[in-house]
Amino acid sequence: MVRRVAAFCRAKNVKATIVFDGPPLRDGLAAQDLGPVSLRVPPRGQDADTVIRELVERSARPAELIVVTSDKALYSYCRTLGAGVLRAHEWNNEERRVGKGASAGAEKPEREDDVDGWLRRFGKEPGEN
């Protein structure tokens, strides 16, 4: 999930914050910045929805945010504050669309043994002779 979001952010030149439910796996991991992606874990006693609501509430420009959630109450709340909102399946569709465009323009496949990627790179579809 984090890799998909990071690849999407690099392709679109945007940043994202992923908020996970539950306590962090280790102390000191409640907040991490990984380039275009930040990870957040709610403090004990809170859930991810609470953290997301607070992020939108504290934003100076909520209209510049896009919240991805399929939770109806959180979706409505964020829209009320002026943030853009996508359901999870809508983001998945956008990510796939952007991912296809990003891989089409890539200089080379990620792995040397990615035969299909190399074929596409040189203008052939996998399975073509």
FENCORCOR-V419876 format. One record per helix or strand. SS is the DSSP state (H for helix, E for strand). FROM is the first residue (numbers start at 0). TO is the last residue. Records with the same first field share a line. If there is no record, write none. Layout:
BEGIN
SS=FROM-TO + FROM-TO
END
This chain:
BEGIN
H=1-11 + 47-57 + 61-63 + 71-79 + 87-103 + 114-120
E=15-19 + 30-33 + 36-40 + 65-67 + 83-85
END
